[in-house]
Amino acid sequence: MTAAIDLRSDTVTRPSAAMREAMAGADVGDDVLDGDPTLAALQTRVADLLGVEAALWTPTGCMANTIALMHHLTRGDRFLAPAGAHVLEAELGTSAWLAGGLPTPLAHDAGPGRPTPAAVTAIAGASGPYFSLRTSLLCLENTHNGAGGAVTPVDEHRALVAAARDAGLAVHLDGARIWHAAAALGVPVSALTAGVDTVSVCLSKGLGAPMGSVVAGSAAFVDGAWRLRKMLGGGIRQGGVVGAAGLVALDQAGDLGGDHARAARLAEGLQALGWPVIAPDTNIVLVPTASPAPLVAALLDAGVRAVPFGPGVRFVTHRDVDDADIEAVLERAATLPAPS
């Protein structure tokens, strides 16, 4: 039986032999008592890449974002985020439940996943009486997962940060897939973090680590983030075992352009078959359809794994899928009627 090609997410990747070797041989210590040298090296390297003072490893991206929002928000504060943002739709309401914030979505009036600075100013730029909502944070996302991996360009990022500053807001960037955004734009990652107070990045989405994210910002923020991480999940202990995988994952960031090229090829091939496809910015291909569940089932029967995603179906290319796999996906898709 032909093995199914898994395009559900870029988190389904498995550690390479080099990554497993690095994990097995990692130099470790007790991160709670006197520090883990491999985690320390990873945190320093990520902070340097992001252009910030310090960073802290977390087991998950949800924890990284929650730590940042708990730092920025006072209970009852409103925060702004693009509609469909991960912190609004895919983190079990922790922004409200644990961080105490009131989320307000911003329309994508500048393009998929991208609000305009004017939208930020319109909500946060004017003060009201004492009983009015206090808006204190803008939470950006680059790339925007819900909008199909849409990229916010450098100039738009800077304009959004400036609008937030003018309105007295702090800025957190959910950069789970910021590596993809930087690869698509051909810019250093630090160009897409300029001006933010805090940023989270993922080491598993696209980069191939089995787990782990990093939350970063000023040294003072990270000092507090250690306490918040303990509050949310305890101590990490010999975290260098997975931190070593993160270091190898960073070495693999240069491969992301290949994922983007394969996503573009998949989109073009599906369009040639008559499928409705949204052209991808990065490695996520969205196929709008009124009946996603039957299409996902038919794809699985044909040997392709995808997921329902909003009013459609999502395919995500990643480092465990090569050019031949994409051609095989297109051959299998050709056996199915075009969705509508």
Phi, psi and omega in degrees: 000133181293132180291142178288141175269122190265108178242027181291323183195162172272017171260000182273000180298154179246146181303134177289170178300319179296322180291319178295322179295318179296321179294317182294327184258013185297139172281120187232162174208183179270109187294338179279320186277300183223014173097149176252120187296326181286319174299319179299318179295319179297314182296320178295318181294318179295317179301318179297316180296323183276347180076033179236174187284322189205165182210160181221127177287140174228154180295329186221160175289326177299317178295319180300313179295319181297319177302314181296316181291324176296326178293318189276329192261139165262142186311128181095352177292145171271142170231152184253143176206150177302140178307138181079005181298152182303320181292341178269324193247342192226021180231030172056029177070019182297334178298327177268316187291313184260322182270345176076018183266155175256109184282139175231117182283145175255134179296152178276066186274358175253359184133173184307123177076005191233108171280163176269155172303326179298326179293322177296313182296320183298325182271319190255352190278346183241139177268153179236192177295171188302333183271004178286158173298140175258118178267125187234352188212139167250125179248111180265165177217124182213113000284162180270109185299311184296337178265019175082036180072031181291141185259136170264118181293164185301314184294323178290322176302312182296322180293322178293318178297319180296319178296320177296316180299316180299331180268004179078023182263146164282164181230125170247137178247117170279098183253040181310319179245034180295333176300321178293319179298315180297319179295319181293324183270344183069038181234160173295150179302324182298337177293336182262001176246359186304128174089349182282157177275321180217156179211141172246143177225151183252142179258351180259322181292106178087320186276339169099001176291151181289338178192165171115139171225174179223136173246138192216161179170219179287162176298322179296319177299314183294325175304316178287328181296327176303315181294318180294321177297319177298320180297321185273334186206358179092197182271157183266333181058234186278061183291349180298339177299316177271335175298326177298322176297323178296322178295318177294321179301318178298325177296337184268000183300333179292349180275353189294332177301327177294322176298318179296318180296320179291325175295319178296319178295318178299314180298315179297318181294320178293321177299321179295336177274359179091011179279143173283120185227138172270122182302128185278145169279327187226242188248016181245125180247122180252134176243104178294137176200148179283346183229073183293321185298312177298325179292318178299319179295318180294320177298318180297319177299330180273357177094027178229127179259122177223179181227148168297142183209103185060220177275052182181201182231142182246137171240137180230122176279156184199178190289346177267008178239127182251184183300320180296324178296319180297318178295324177293322177299316181294322177297319180289321178296329180295342178277355183252151174293146179296134180289160178228000000 
